[in-house]
Amino acid sequence: MAQTAGTSTWGAIVRLRELIASKFRDDTEAQQAVATLATNPSDGNTADVATRIDRAASTDPQFRTDLQQLVTLARADRTVETIVSQAFDSAKQVNIHGDHHGPITL
């Protein structure tokens, strides 16, 4: 059961990344902002990408719905919920509790 929950949560996070990448597919400036965040995860870069996602969600109801559904699914796992709430609600930084190895790309 726990493995299934973890798999569906991870799937939601992967789909969330794919949804955002697809939304910004034709926006070179947004793609650059995401790439910059991946290599330099500062508060300013995180806020820049969060603002772009928020702007896209405010003008595209389907993107907003898909985004909300995936975030809700990811939050179903308490371990991931801590990460998602920091990234989604605060939209300033991601706080990781526990061990983490390697880069985090949102």
Buried (B, 14 or more C-beta within 10 A) or exposed (E): EEEEBEEBBEEBBEBBBEBBEEBBEEEEEBEEBBEBBBEEBEEEBBBBBBEBBEEBBEEEEEBBEBBEBBBEBBBEBEEBBBBBBBBBEEBEEBEEEEEEEEEEEB
